[in-house]
Amino acid sequence: MAGKRTLIFFVSLLTMMIFLSGCGEYDKLLKSQDYDLKYEKAKEYYALGKYTQAIGLIEQIIPHFRGTTKSEELDYLHAKAYYEMGDFVLASHYFETFVHTYLNSQYAEEADFLMGYCYYKLSPRAELDQRYTYNALNAFTLHKTRFPDSKYNKQIDELTKELNDKLAEKSFLAAKLYYRLELYKSAIVAIGNSLEDYPDSKYREELMYLRLRSRYLYAVNSVRSKQAERFQQAVDDYYSFIDEFPNSKYRKDAEKIYRNCNNYLTSK
């Protein structure tokens, strides 16, 4: 037992010595004026996955090498190191700067795609603000313009569909919220916008049903002088709904709404 504890102690001590040795080497590099050595060590740290150290050295030497052949590679590694660390905000910024500076670079196609991919990774769930979703979609669209034969275009098509599905979900949730709050006029407008913006979304059937119910309930709660017109609009929505979804799970309730609207209209 004592021998095992001794072995653990020496392994821990050796690990600490290696760590401190590495820290000492890195501190010396930071203080060094040998920019070529820093350049080589920055690449070495990056290759080893030591991205924090690579970034520290790169940010020191980028101004020195600006305008030289090494500048392009350093700017690329700078952005890529932040990407590998999962800092997608800074990575997207540095990838964008890189593409604008080196559009003809051998790294430009990858950097341009990764800029959009960073925004994709930052895109939150549908209920939240979708600024990064729109940024990703815009970046992917621009990438396909800049690089029509890009090896990333197939992946971009898949990611674009995923992002558009998220926007469709957000639009659906917003429209449904108006309905739940019994703001039927606003619900009708929001549902119409959602159907127009995302005509092929998986929420189409439910949205069309909710618009029918919203029109009906809006008519029920309207002043008498407006009811006939609004019940007729509900009837028109019923026909549109049934024509598109004849076997809908909402059909039974839709037909009840239709009968109620017809009863009102025929009684006038």
C-alpha positions as CSV (number, residue, x, y, z in Angstrom):
1,M,0.0,0.0,0.0
2,A,2.8,2.3,0.9
3,G,4.6,1.5,-2.4
4,K,1.4,2.4,-4.3
5,R,1.2,5.8,-2.5
6,T,4.8,6.5,-3.2
7,L,4.3,5.7,-6.9
8,I,1.3,8.0,-7.1
9,F,3.3,10.8,-5.4
10,F,6.2,10.5,-7.9
11,V,3.8,10.4,-10.9
12,S,2.1,13.5,-9.6
13,L,5.4,15.2,-8.9
14,L,6.6,14.4,-12.4
15,T,3.4,15.7,-14.0
16,M,3.7,19.0,-12.0
17,M,7.4,19.4,-13.1
18,I,6.5,18.9,-16.7
19,F,3.6,21.4,-16.4
20,L,5.8,24.0,-14.7
21,S,8.5,23.4,-17.3
22,G,6.0,24.0,-20.1
23,C,4.8,27.1,-18.4
24,G,8.3,28.4,-18.0
25,E,9.1,27.8,-21.6
26,Y,5.9,29.6,-22.7
27,D,6.7,32.5,-20.4
28,K,10.1,32.8,-21.9
29,L,8.6,32.8,-25.4
30,L,6.2,35.6,-24.5
31,K,9.2,37.7,-23.4
32,S,11.4,36.7,-26.3
33,Q,12.2,39.1,-29.2
34,D,12.8,36.1,-31.6
35,Y,9.7,36.5,-33.7
36,D,10.6,33.6,-36.1
37,L,10.8,31.3,-33.1
38,K,7.5,32.5,-31.8
39,Y,6.0,31.9,-35.2
40,E,7.2,28.3,-35.3
41,K,6.2,27.7,-31.7
42,A,2.7,29.2,-32.3
43,K,2.2,26.6,-35.1
44,E,3.5,23.9,-32.9
45,Y,1.2,24.8,-30.1
46,Y,-1.8,24.9,-32.5
47,A,-0.9,21.4,-33.9
48,L,-0.7,20.1,-30.4
49,G,-4.2,21.5,-29.6
50,K,-2.8,24.1,-27.2
51,Y,-4.9,26.8,-28.6
52,T,-4.7,29.3,-25.7
53,Q,-0.9,29.3,-26.0
54,A,-1.0,29.5,-29.8
55,I,-3.4,32.5,-29.6
56,G,-1.2,34.3,-27.1
57,L,1.8,34.0,-29.3
58,I,-0.1,34.8,-32.6
59,E,-1.6,37.9,-31.1
60,Q,1.9,39.1,-30.1
61,I,3.5,38.5,-33.5
62,I,0.7,39.3,-36.0
63,P,1.6,43.1,-36.0
64,H,5.3,42.2,-36.7
65,F,4.5,40.0,-39.7
66,R,1.8,42.1,-41.1
67,G,2.3,42.5,-44.9
68,T,4.6,39.5,-45.1
69,T,3.8,36.0,-46.5
70,K,3.4,34.7,-42.9
71,S,0.6,37.1,-42.1
72,E,-2.0,35.1,-44.1
73,E,-1.2,31.9,-42.3
74,L,-1.1,33.5,-38.9
75,D,-4.5,35.2,-39.4
76,Y,-6.0,31.9,-40.5
77,L,-4.6,30.0,-37.5
78,H,-5.7,32.8,-35.2
79,A,-9.4,32.4,-36.3
80,K,-9.2,28.6,-36.4
81,A,-7.7,28.4,-32.8
82,Y,-10.7,30.4,-31.5
83,Y,-13.0,28.1,-33.5
84,E,-11.4,24.9,-32.1
85,M,-11.8,26.3,-28.6
86,G,-15.5,26.8,-29.2
87,D,-15.4,30.6,-29.0
88,F,-17.7,31.0,-32.0
89,V,-18.3,34.8,-31.5
90,L,-14.6,35.7,-31.8
91,A,-14.0,33.0,-34.4
92,S,-16.7,34.3,-36.7
93,H,-15.3,37.8,-36.4
94,Y,-11.8,36.7,-37.3
95,F,-12.9,34.4,-40.1
96,E,-14.9,37.3,-41.6
97,T,-11.9,39.6,-41.3
98,F,-9.7,36.9,-42.9
99,V,-12.1,36.5,-45.9
100,H,-12.3,40.2,-46.5
101,T,-8.5,40.5,-46.4
102,Y,-7.5,37.3,-48.3
103,L,-10.4,36.4,-50.6
104,N,-8.0,34.6,-52.9
105,S,-6.2,32.7,-50.2
106,Q,-6.0,28.9,-50.2
107,Y,-7.8,29.1,-46.8
108,A,-10.6,31.5,-48.0
109,E,-13.2,28.8,-48.9
110,E,-12.9,27.1,-45.5
111,A,-12.7,30.3,-43.6
112,D,-15.8,31.6,-45.3
113,F,-17.8,28.5,-44.6
114,L,-16.6,28.4,-41.0
115,M,-17.7,31.9,-40.5
116,G,-21.3,30.9,-41.4
117,Y,-20.9,27.7,-39.4
118,C,-19.9,29.7,-36.3
119,Y,-23.2,31.6,-36.6
120,Y,-25.0,28.3,-37.0
121,K,-23.5,27.0,-33.8
122,L,-24.5,30.3,-32.0
123,S,-28.1,30.0,-33.3
124,P,-30.4,29.4,-30.2
125,R,-33.6,27.5,-29.8
126,A,-36.6,28.8,-31.7
127,E,-38.2,30.7,-28.8
128,L,-35.2,33.0,-28.5
129,D,-33.8,35.9,-30.7
130,Q,-32.8,34.6,-34.1
131,R,-30.1,37.1,-35.0
132,Y,-27.4,34.5,-35.4
133,T,-29.8,32.3,-37.4
134,Y,-30.2,35.1,-40.0
135,N,-26.5,35.8,-39.9
136,A,-25.8,32.1,-40.7
137,L,-28.3,32.1,-43.5
138,N,-26.9,35.2,-45.0
139,A,-23.3,33.9,-44.7
140,F,-24.2,30.6,-46.3
141,T,-26.0,32.3,-49.2
142,L,-23.0,34.6,-49.8
143,H,-20.6,31.6,-49.6
144,K,-22.5,29.8,-52.5
145,T,-22.1,33.0,-54.5
146,R,-18.4,33.4,-53.8
147,F,-17.6,29.7,-54.2
148,P,-20.2,28.2,-56.5
149,D,-18.3,24.9,-56.6
150,S,-17.5,24.8,-52.9
151,K,-17.0,21.4,-51.3
152,Y,-19.2,22.7,-48.5
153,N,-22.3,23.5,-50.5
154,K,-24.0,20.2,-49.9
155,Q,-23.5,20.7,-46.1
156,I,-24.7,24.2,-46.4
157,D,-28.0,23.1,-48.0
158,E,-28.6,20.7,-45.1
159,L,-27.8,23.4,-42.5
160,T,-29.9,26.0,-44.4
161,K,-32.9,23.7,-44.2
162,E,-32.4,23.2,-40.5
163,L,-32.2,26.9,-39.9
164,N,-35.2,27.7,-42.0
165,D,-37.2,25.0,-40.1
166,K,-36.2,26.8,-36.8
167,L,-37.5,30.1,-38.2
168,A,-40.7,28.4,-39.3
169,E,-41.1,27.1,-35.8
170,K,-40.5,30.5,-34.3
171,S,-43.1,32.0,-36.6
172,F,-45.6,29.2,-35.7
173,L,-45.0,29.7,-32.0
174,A,-45.6,33.5,-32.3
175,A,-48.8,33.0,-34.2
176,K,-50.1,30.4,-31.8
177,L,-49.4,32.7,-28.9
178,Y,-51.7,35.3,-30.3
179,Y,-54.4,32.6,-30.6
180,R,-53.9,31.5,-27.0
181,L,-54.1,35.1,-25.8
182,E,-57.4,35.3,-27.6
183,L,-56.1,38.1,-29.8
184,Y,-57.8,36.7,-32.8
185,K,-57.3,39.5,-35.3
186,S,-53.6,39.5,-34.6
187,A,-53.5,35.7,-34.8
188,I,-55.1,35.8,-38.3
189,V,-52.5,38.3,-39.5
190,A,-49.6,36.4,-37.9
191,I,-50.8,33.0,-39.2
192,G,-51.2,34.5,-42.7
193,N,-47.6,35.8,-42.6
194,S,-46.3,32.5,-41.4
195,L,-48.1,30.5,-44.1
196,E,-46.7,32.9,-46.7
197,D,-43.1,33.0,-45.4
198,Y,-42.9,29.2,-44.8
199,P,-45.5,27.6,-47.2
200,D,-44.0,24.1,-46.8
201,S,-43.5,24.0,-43.1
202,K,-44.6,21.0,-41.0
203,Y,-46.9,23.4,-39.1
204,R,-49.0,24.3,-42.1
205,E,-52.0,22.1,-41.3
206,E,-52.2,23.3,-37.7
207,L,-51.8,26.9,-38.8
208,M,-54.6,26.7,-41.3
209,Y,-56.8,25.1,-38.7
210,L,-55.9,27.8,-36.1
211,R,-56.7,30.5,-38.7
212,L,-60.1,29.0,-39.3
213,R,-60.8,28.9,-35.5
214,S,-59.5,32.4,-35.1
215,R,-61.7,33.8,-37.9
216,Y,-64.7,32.0,-36.4
217,L,-64.0,33.3,-32.9
218,Y,-63.2,36.7,-34.2
219,A,-66.6,36.8,-35.9
220,V,-68.4,35.5,-32.8
221,N,-67.0,38.4,-30.8
222,S,-67.5,41.0,-33.4
223,V,-70.2,43.7,-33.4
224,R,-73.3,42.6,-35.2
225,S,-72.7,44.8,-38.2
226,K,-69.4,43.0,-38.9
227,Q,-70.4,39.5,-38.2
228,A,-71.8,38.4,-41.6
229,E,-68.7,39.4,-43.4
230,R,-66.4,37.7,-40.8
231,F,-68.4,34.5,-40.7
232,Q,-68.2,34.3,-44.5
233,Q,-64.4,34.7,-44.3
234,A,-64.4,31.8,-41.8
235,V,-66.5,29.7,-44.3
236,D,-63.9,30.6,-47.1
237,D,-61.1,29.5,-44.8
238,Y,-63.0,26.2,-44.1
239,Y,-63.1,25.4,-47.8
240,S,-59.4,26.2,-48.2
241,F,-58.5,24.0,-45.2
242,I,-60.7,21.0,-46.2
243,D,-59.5,21.2,-49.8
244,E,-55.9,21.0,-48.7
245,F,-56.3,18.6,-45.7
246,P,-59.4,16.5,-46.4
247,N,-58.3,13.8,-43.9
248,S,-57.1,16.2,-41.2
249,K,-57.3,15.3,-37.5
250,Y,-59.0,18.7,-37.1
251,R,-61.7,17.9,-39.6
252,K,-64.5,17.2,-37.1
253,D,-64.0,20.5,-35.3
254,A,-63.6,22.3,-38.7
255,E,-67.0,21.0,-39.8
256,K,-68.6,22.1,-36.6
257,I,-67.3,25.6,-37.2
258,Y,-68.6,25.5,-40.7
259,R,-72.1,24.5,-39.6
260,N,-72.2,27.2,-37.0
261,C,-71.1,29.8,-39.5
262,N,-73.7,28.6,-42.0
263,N,-76.4,28.6,-39.4
264,Y,-75.7,32.3,-38.8
265,L,-75.5,33.2,-42.4
266,T,-78.6,31.4,-43.5
267,S,-80.6,32.9,-40.6
268,K,-80.0,36.4,-42.0
